[in-house]
Amino acid sequence: MDAFDRFWQWADKPLDSLLTIEAELHRAVMELAPEERLIRESVNRAAAKNERENC
């Protein structure tokens, strides 16, 4: 499961779900424009860039 799948699984979860994602992934995706969040390559690129910067 890539970053895009993890983010959207979390974003689409039921309100009573305890599913979480890493704060870094959330931050990286939320920095994208809303239309970019729907593009797998954009989300995965942002997550990878964030991971490289925080290593």
Beta strands, then each sheet from edge to edge (+ up, - down):
end
